[in-house]
Amino acid sequence: MTFLLLFFISRLWICYNATMKTILSPRLMKIADCLHGLSSIADIGSDHSHLSKYLLENKIISYALNVEVKSGPYMVSCKNLSPYIEAGKAKVLLSYGIDDVAPGEVEAIVIAGMGGSTIIEILNKNLSHTRSFQQLILQPQHAIAEVRRFLIENAFQIVAEHLVKEEAKFYEIICACPASKKQFREDIYYHIPYLCLSEPCEELLPFLNYKKRQQEKILATCHNKTSPRAKQAMDEAHQKILAIQKIINTLL
Ligand SMILES: C[S@@+](CC[C@H](N)C(=O)[O-])C[C@H]1O[C@@H](n2cnc3c(N)ncnc32)[C@H](O)[C@@H]1O
């Protein structure tokens, strides 16, 4: 009897969760905005699959594949997406990166909220497989310059960049497509989202000032140090400050 009651309550809870309207954070909302016009995505490292649930609920896409490497979030995703899974509009996989996403199975691969080195590891594991998808929507938490460098050196064209601020932290979103040529950029634009300069972006100036302050902190930390490593760090920080200031001047 107790078992039946618990089972009934858990089914009610699943139904209640499944019918609740999904609200995304500004960071995930910006990623969702990048996906308008696409019909299918794979969200790699989907956690509880809030992004896919929002996209399906609002009929922005018609199919979402969700990949999670950890069983806890995988199970929550299965519950959150249960009506869509039953309708054949969503799938959840307990898997690593894009290993079990068939080539071209979805139009876009989303990898958000992970470190840049993990993102590179996932994309670099099988480059021809990665190149079978029309778009990559990436939001690295750090090592963002390295992600841009990886994309450009492997002939992915960066087609859009976005900045979003959430709870006093800046997030960068990079949209890229496989291309035939490598389109290199000036060194500073591996650290700064170059494409944000050519469109209205209210976060750009505060972001540039923040990046400049970061480099000033490096200068202050290395100030009394004489090692070759400290000298190199100071030289690089100095170069970056000059380059960032030059960009700031064009915006004022
Ligand atoms: C911090 S959460 C980000 C969740 C969501 N993408 C977001 O942006 O809010 C990162 C998730 O990625 C998963 N993850 C990390 N490495 C992964 C991999 N190689 N393949 C699939 N999932 C991965 C983690 O288990 C975790 O749930």
The ligand as a Gaussian input file, in Angstrom:
#p B3LYP/6-31G(d) Opt

LIG

0 1
 C       28.178000      22.862000     -15.300000
 S       27.144000      21.773000     -16.158000
 C       26.497000      22.803000     -17.429000
 C       25.101000      22.423000     -17.774000
 C       24.470000      23.169000     -18.917000
 N       25.078000      22.798000     -20.185000
 C       24.557000      24.657000     -18.723000
 O       25.241000      25.332000     -19.498000
 O       23.947000      25.170000     -17.765000
 C       28.266000      20.739000     -17.070000
 C       27.644000      19.381000     -17.330000
 O       28.436000      18.727000     -18.320000
 C       28.570000      17.361000     -17.985000
 N       29.766000      16.875000     -18.693000
 C       31.053000      17.164000     -18.434000
 N       31.875000      16.568000     -19.330000
 C       31.061000      15.906000     -20.200000
 C       31.286000      15.094000     -21.347000
 N       32.525000      14.872000     -21.799000
 N       30.224000      14.577000     -22.001000
 C       28.963000      14.783000     -21.560000
 N       28.680000      15.531000     -20.469000
 C       29.700000      16.097000     -19.810000
 C       28.656000      17.381000     -16.467000
 O       28.313000      16.132000     -15.917000
 C       27.668000      18.487000     -16.108000
 O       26.372000      17.995000     -15.890000

